[in-house]
Amino acid sequence: MSKPESPKEPEKLWKRFIRSLSFETTSTHLRSHFEQWRTPAGCVNMRDPNTKPSRGFGFVTSAPVEEVVAAMKARPHKADGRVWNQRGLS
């Protein structure tokens, strides 16, 4: 008898804090930039809830950890005339 296969655990998602974004940078810009390594699970450019302009920071969520490490090693990240800073959160 063969052993039943155990269900695969979902890949851990790694969240990175991205700051120094241009006020023109959108979530779509973030996603297309980080697609160089792999399509991110999520990209959010934080916006003022009332006036809607960018607050200059956002978050990128990705997996696997190798993709996150590759993106971190590829610093500095530049777009829209700014150098982005990133820090891993999880």
C-alpha positions as CSV (number, residue, x, y, z in Angstrom):
1,M,0.0,0.0,0.0
2,S,1.2,3.4,-0.8
3,K,1.0,6.3,1.7
4,P,-1.6,8.9,0.9
5,E,-0.1,12.1,-0.2
6,S,-0.3,14.9,2.4
7,P,-1.7,18.1,1.1
8,K,1.0,20.7,0.2
9,E,1.3,23.6,2.5
10,P,0.8,26.9,0.7
11,E,3.9,28.9,0.0
12,K,4.8,31.4,2.6
13,L,4.3,35.0,1.3
14,W,6.9,37.6,2.1
15,K,6.0,41.2,2.4
16,R,8.3,44.1,1.7
17,F,7.9,47.7,2.6
18,I,8.8,50.0,-0.3
19,R,9.4,53.7,0.5
20,S,10.6,56.8,-1.3
21,L,8.1,56.2,-4.1
22,S,7.3,59.1,-6.4
23,F,3.8,60.6,-6.0
24,E,3.2,59.5,-9.6
25,T,4.0,55.8,-8.9
26,T,1.0,53.5,-8.9
27,S,0.4,50.0,-7.8
28,T,0.6,48.9,-11.4
29,H,4.1,50.5,-11.6
30,L,5.2,48.5,-8.5
31,R,3.8,45.3,-10.0
32,S,5.5,45.7,-13.4
33,H,8.8,46.6,-11.8
34,F,8.9,43.5,-9.5
35,E,7.7,41.2,-12.3
36,Q,11.3,41.1,-13.3
37,W,11.8,38.4,-10.7
38,R,8.3,36.8,-10.6
39,T,4.7,38.1,-10.6
40,P,4.1,39.4,-7.1
41,A,1.1,38.1,-5.2
42,G,0.2,41.6,-4.3
43,C,1.3,45.2,-4.7
44,V,-0.2,48.2,-2.9
45,N,0.7,51.8,-3.2
46,M,-0.7,53.5,-0.2
47,R,-2.8,56.5,-0.9
48,D,-4.4,59.3,1.2
49,P,-8.0,58.1,1.7
50,N,-9.5,61.5,1.2
51,T,-7.4,63.2,-1.5
52,K,-6.1,60.0,-3.2
53,P,-2.5,61.0,-4.0
54,S,0.3,58.6,-3.2
55,R,1.7,58.7,0.3
56,G,5.1,57.8,-1.0
57,F,5.2,54.2,0.2
58,G,3.7,50.8,-0.5
59,F,4.0,47.1,0.0
60,V,4.9,44.2,-2.3
61,T,4.0,40.6,-1.3
62,S,5.8,37.7,-3.1
63,A,6.9,34.1,-2.9
64,P,9.1,32.1,-2.9
65,V,11.9,33.5,-0.6
66,E,14.4,33.1,-3.5
67,E,12.5,35.7,-5.5
68,V,12.5,38.0,-2.5
69,V,16.3,37.6,-2.0
70,A,17.0,38.2,-5.7
71,A,14.9,41.4,-5.7
72,M,16.6,42.6,-2.5
73,K,20.1,41.9,-4.0
74,A,19.1,43.9,-7.2
75,R,19.0,47.2,-5.2
76,P,18.9,50.0,-5.8
77,H,15.5,50.0,-7.5
78,K,14.8,53.2,-9.5
79,A,11.6,54.3,-11.2
80,D,9.7,57.5,-11.8
81,G,12.9,59.5,-11.1
82,R,13.3,58.2,-7.6
83,V,15.5,55.5,-5.9
84,W,13.2,53.2,-3.9
85,N,14.2,51.8,-0.5
86,Q,12.9,48.4,0.5
87,R,12.9,46.4,3.7
88,G,11.6,42.9,4.3
89,L,8.8,42.6,6.9
90,S,8.1,38.9,6.9
